[in-house]
C-alpha cells in the first residue's frame, strides 16, 4: 500500500491506495480513518482492482473545514466524485461503512453515471421519511438519542477529547452498549468499566488512531451529524427514489445500528430502495466494526460481489 495527498473538491484528501484495475473507493465512518480498511485494501487489490481509501472530509490528514455547513451530503458525495476524476478515472465502485455507507448510497443515487455498483456495511440505504429526522425523534418523545447529543458544538467534543484513549476504547471495544445518552457518564459510559482491547485490533493500530484523534479532535466527524436535518431538506428531489445499481449489504448481527429503532426496519425492507440487491449478509456474533472484526468473511463477500459486477 502507498499513500499520498490529492486535491479534490476544494480540499486536500489523504488517500491510501493499492492495485490496478477497476477503481474501488472505500469510505470509512465515525470515528475511524482510512486505516479501518487495512484488511480489505490488499485483499481487493490482489483480486485485480485499484483500491483507494481516503481519510474522509474532517478526518485524519484530510482537510477539515470550519463551517458546519461544509459537511452536507452534497459536499461528502462531491468529494468522492472529485476524487474519481483526480485519480484519472470516470467510473468507480463505491463501498462505505458506518457514515461512509450513506456517502456510498447517496453517491450511487446522485451519480449513477459514475458509480456503477455500491456496497454498504452496517448502515442500511436511506429511505427519506416524511419529516426531519431530529423532529421525528422529538415528536416520538425521544430526547436522549446520540444524534441529539451530538448537535450542540462543543458538548460531545469536550467529552470525547478529555481522554482520547478512553474514548476510542469505549467507542471501539464495546464499552458503548446503547445509542442513548443516559445517566451522569455522557455517551461513553462509566469510566471505571474495563474495556479490554479485542484481538481484531493490534496495540499499534489502536495507538495510531488515538494519536491521530489527539491531534485532530472530533469536530470534523461530529459535523457530519450536525447536517442530518439539512441533508433531509437537500435530498427532497430524491424522495422515494431507488438505487438501481448492483448492491451488497453487510452487517453484524450484534450491531445496535441495525437492530435499533432506526436500522432494523430499514434492513428488513431495503429491497424497496435496492431493487438489484445481490446479497444481504448478516454475520452472526459480529458487532458494528464489521470489516475489522470479521475481515475474512467481509473480504470474501466483497470480492465475490466485485467480481460479479466488474
Beta strands, then each sheet from edge to edge (+ up, - down):
strand 1: 2-8
strand 2: 11-18
strand 3: 22-27
strand 4: 49-54
strand 5: 92-97
strand 6: 115-121
strand 7: 246-252
strand 8: 277-283
sheet 1: 1+ 2- 4+ 3+ 5+ 6+ 7+ 8+
end
